[in-house]
Amino acid sequence: LKGIVQTLANDVVGTGPRLQMLLDDGENAGANHTIEVEFARWAKAVRLAEKLRTMRMVRAQDGEAFAILFSNDNLNSPVKLDLKLVEADQVATPAGKLAGDSGAVDGIVFDEFGNPVEYHVLKGHPGGGSFAGGTQFDRVPAESMIHWFRADRPGQSRGLPDILPAIL
């Protein structure tokens, strides 16, 4: 099954996304090429293809993938945007916290219209040896979180593994 999941990720992502610009080059001759080259450099600097393949494998296995968008000053690129992948198990409502917050559901806080407002990311993995009861967490604004899953029913806020039918 692992080989099937890896093949799926390789087929979906391949060598990674490529940008194709179609601006009218009239006054800015070569702008399309310059932007495409810079996108490719940035994608290589952040290891975008590798991270997207991991996200596709994780979505198949766990039902969802999470990535936090952040500014990485250590990137050798004029664009400092980067992605930090997060284990789905770490997105959870912290133990003993937020009990009165009726908008918090399984690590996601929703507004009154059902839109994600923020995500709670545990500082340690629940299965890790240094996990301290799940009380320490970061609040990640929804606009900084990529949460990739397929909703199979209305109101579904977390994903189900693609491989679920195969293991039942």
The 8 nearest C-alpha neighbors of each residue, nearest first, counted from 0:
[[1, 3, 2, 4, 162, 5, 165, 60],
 [0, 2, 4, 3, 5, 6, 56, 60],
 [1, 3, 5, 0, 4, 6, 7, 8],
 [2, 4, 0, 6, 1, 5, 7, 8],
 [3, 5, 7, 1, 2, 6, 56, 8],
 [6, 4, 2, 8, 7, 3, 9, 1],
 [5, 7, 9, 3, 4, 8, 10, 2],
 [6, 8, 4, 10, 5, 9, 11, 3],
 [9, 7, 52, 5, 11, 55, 6, 10],
 [8, 10, 13, 6, 12, 7, 11, 5],
 [9, 11, 7, 13, 8, 12, 6, 5],
 [12, 10, 8, 9, 13, 7, 52, 55],
 [13, 11, 15, 9, 10, 52, 8, 14],
 [14, 12, 9, 15, 10, 11, 48, 8],
 [13, 15, 48, 12, 16, 9, 49, 17],
 [16, 14, 48, 12, 13, 17, 47, 51],
 [17, 15, 18, 14, 48, 12, 13, 47],
 [16, 18, 19, 15, 39, 35, 38, 42],
 [17, 19, 35, 20, 16, 38, 39, 34],
 [20, 18, 35, 17, 21, 31, 32, 34],
 [19, 21, 31, 22, 18, 35, 34, 32],
 [20, 22, 23, 19, 31, 24, 30, 32],
 [23, 21, 24, 20, 31, 30, 25, 27],
 [22, 24, 25, 21, 27, 26, 31, 28],
 [23, 25, 28, 27, 22, 26, 30, 29],
 [26, 24, 23, 27, 28, 22, 29, 30],
 [27, 25, 28, 24, 23, 30, 29, 22],
 [28, 26, 24, 30, 25, 29, 23, 31],
 [27, 29, 24, 30, 26, 25, 31, 23],
 [28, 30, 32, 31, 27, 33, 24, 34],
 [31, 29, 33, 27, 32, 28, 34, 24],
 [32, 30, 20, 34, 29, 33, 35, 22],
 [31, 33, 35, 29, 30, 34, 36, 20],
 [32, 34, 30, 36, 35, 31, 37, 29],
 [35, 33, 37, 31, 36, 32, 38, 30],
 [36, 34, 32, 38, 33, 18, 37, 31],
 [37, 35, 39, 33, 38, 34, 32, 40],
 [36, 38, 40, 34, 39, 35, 41, 33],
 [39, 37, 41, 35, 40, 36, 42, 34],
 [38, 40, 42, 36, 37, 41, 43, 35],
 [41, 39, 37, 43, 38, 42, 44, 36],
 [40, 42, 44, 38, 43, 39, 76, 37],
 [43, 41, 47, 39, 45, 40, 44, 46],
 [42, 44, 46, 40, 41, 45, 39, 47],
 [43, 45, 41, 42, 46, 40, 74, 75],
 [44, 46, 47, 42, 43, 81, 41, 82],
 [47, 45, 43, 49, 44, 48, 42, 50],
 [46, 48, 42, 50, 45, 49, 51, 43],
 [47, 49, 15, 51, 50, 46, 14, 52],
 [50, 48, 52, 46, 47, 51, 53, 15],
 [49, 51, 53, 47, 52, 48, 54, 46],
 [50, 52, 54, 48, 53, 49, 47, 55],
 [53, 51, 8, 55, 49, 54, 50, 12],
 [54, 52, 50, 56, 51, 55, 57, 49],
 [53, 55, 51, 57, 64, 52, 56, 58],
 [56, 54, 52, 58, 8, 53, 57, 51],
 [55, 57, 53, 59, 58, 54, 8, 4],
 [58, 56, 60, 54, 59, 55, 61, 64],
 [59, 57, 63, 62, 55, 64, 61, 56],
 [58, 60, 161, 160, 56, 57, 62, 61],
 [59, 61, 57, 160, 58, 62, 162, 56],
 [62, 60, 160, 58, 57, 63, 59, 159],
 [160, 63, 61, 159, 158, 58, 59, 60],
 [64, 62, 58, 148, 158, 147, 61, 57],
 [63, 65, 147, 58, 54, 146, 57, 87],
 [66, 64, 146, 85, 145, 84, 147, 87],
 [67, 65, 84, 145, 83, 85, 82, 144],
 [66, 68, 144, 83, 82, 143, 145, 69],
 [69, 67, 82, 143, 81, 144, 66, 83],
 [70, 68, 81, 80, 67, 71, 82, 143],
 [69, 71, 80, 79, 81, 72, 68, 78],
 [70, 72, 79, 73, 74, 81, 80, 69],
 [71, 73, 74, 79, 70, 75, 80, 76],
 [74, 72, 71, 75, 79, 76, 70, 44],
 [75, 73, 76, 72, 71, 79, 44, 45],
 [74, 76, 73, 44, 77, 79, 72, 41],
 [75, 77, 78, 74, 41, 79, 44, 40],
 [76, 78, 79, 75, 74, 41, 37, 80],
 [79, 77, 76, 80, 41, 74, 75, 70],
 [78, 80, 71, 70, 72, 74, 77, 81],
 [81, 79, 70, 78, 69, 71, 68, 82],
 [82, 80, 69, 68, 45, 71, 70, 79],
 [83, 81, 68, 67, 66, 69, 84, 80],
 [82, 84, 67, 66, 85, 68, 81, 69],
 [83, 85, 66, 65, 82, 67, 86, 50],
 [84, 86, 65, 66, 87, 83, 89, 67],
 [85, 87, 88, 89, 84, 65, 90, 64],
 [86, 88, 89, 90, 85, 64, 65, 63],
 [89, 87, 86, 90, 91, 125, 124, 85],
 [90, 88, 121, 120, 87, 86, 124, 91],
 [91, 89, 120, 106, 87, 88, 119, 121],
 [106, 92, 90, 105, 89, 93, 119, 120],
 [91, 93, 106, 105, 119, 94, 104, 103],
 [94, 92, 134, 96, 133, 91, 95, 136],
 [95, 93, 96, 133, 134, 92, 132, 97],
 [94, 96, 93, 98, 97, 134, 133, 92],
 [97, 95, 93, 94, 98, 134, 92, 99],
 [96, 98, 100, 99, 95, 103, 93, 92],
 [97, 99, 96, 100, 95, 101, 103, 94],
 [98, 100, 97, 101, 96, 102, 103, 95],
 [99, 101, 97, 102, 98, 103, 108, 96],
 [102, 100, 103, 99, 98, 104, 97, 108],
 [101, 103, 109, 108, 100, 104, 110, 111],
 [104, 102, 108, 107, 101, 100, 106, 109],
 [105, 103, 107, 106, 108, 102, 92, 109],
 [104, 106, 91, 92, 107, 103, 90, 157],
 [91, 105, 107, 92, 119, 90, 104, 118],
 [106, 108, 118, 104, 103, 105, 117, 119],
 [109, 107, 103, 102, 117, 116, 115, 104],
 [110, 108, 115, 102, 114, 113, 116, 107],
 [109, 111, 113, 112, 114, 116, 115, 102],
 [110, 112, 113, 109, 114, 102, 115, 108],
 [113, 111, 110, 114, 109, 115, 102, 116],
 [114, 112, 109, 110, 111, 115, 154, 102],
 [113, 115, 109, 110, 112, 116, 111, 108],
 [116, 114, 109, 108, 117, 141, 110, 107],
 [117, 115, 141, 109, 108, 140, 110, 114],
 [118, 116, 140, 141, 108, 139, 115, 107],
 [117, 119, 107, 139, 106, 138, 108, 120],
 [120, 118, 106, 138, 90, 137, 91, 92],
 [121, 119, 90, 137, 136, 89, 118, 122],
 [120, 122, 136, 89, 123, 135, 90, 137],
 [123, 121, 136, 135, 120, 137, 124, 89],
 [124, 122, 130, 121, 125, 127, 89, 129],
 [123, 125, 127, 126, 89, 130, 121, 88],
 [126, 124, 127, 130, 123, 133, 89, 88],
 [127, 125, 124, 128, 130, 123, 88, 129],
 [128, 126, 124, 130, 129, 125, 123, 131],
 [127, 129, 130, 126, 125, 124, 131, 123],
 [130, 128, 127, 131, 123, 124, 126, 125],
 [129, 131, 123, 127, 128, 125, 132, 124],
 [132, 130, 133, 129, 134, 135, 123, 125],
 [133, 131, 134, 130, 94, 125, 135, 93],
 [132, 134, 94, 93, 131, 135, 121, 130],
 [133, 135, 93, 94, 132, 136, 131, 95],
 [136, 134, 122, 133, 121, 137, 93, 131],
 [137, 135, 121, 122, 120, 119, 134, 138],
 [136, 138, 120, 119, 139, 121, 122, 135],
 [137, 139, 119, 118, 117, 140, 120, 136],
 [138, 140, 118, 117, 137, 119, 141, 143],
 [141, 139, 117, 142, 143, 116, 118, 138],
 [142, 140, 117, 116, 144, 143, 115, 139],
 [141, 143, 140, 144, 145, 116, 117, 139],
 [144, 142, 68, 141, 140, 67, 139, 145],
 [145, 143, 67, 141, 142, 66, 68, 146],
 [144, 146, 66, 65, 147, 67, 143, 68],
 [147, 145, 65, 64, 144, 148, 66, 63],
 [148, 146, 64, 63, 145, 65, 149, 58],
 [149, 147, 63, 158, 62, 150, 146, 64],
 [148, 150, 158, 151, 147, 159, 63, 62],
 [149, 151, 152, 155, 148, 158, 153, 156],
 [152, 150, 149, 153, 155, 158, 159, 154],
 [151, 153, 150, 155, 154, 149, 156, 158],
 [154, 152, 155, 151, 150, 156, 113, 149],
 [153, 155, 156, 152, 113, 150, 151, 157],
 [156, 154, 153, 150, 152, 157, 151, 158],
 [155, 157, 154, 158, 150, 107, 104, 105],
 [158, 156, 155, 148, 159, 63, 150, 62],
 [159, 157, 62, 63, 148, 149, 160, 150],
 [158, 160, 62, 161, 61, 157, 63, 163],
 [62, 161, 159, 61, 163, 60, 59, 162],
 [162, 160, 59, 163, 62, 159, 60, 58],
 [161, 163, 160, 165, 164, 59, 60, 166],
 [162, 164, 160, 166, 165, 161, 167, 159],
 [165, 163, 167, 166, 162, 161, 160, 159],
 [166, 164, 162, 163, 167, 161, 0, 160],
 [165, 167, 163, 164, 162, 160, 0, 161],
 [166, 164, 165, 163, 162, 160, 161, 159]]
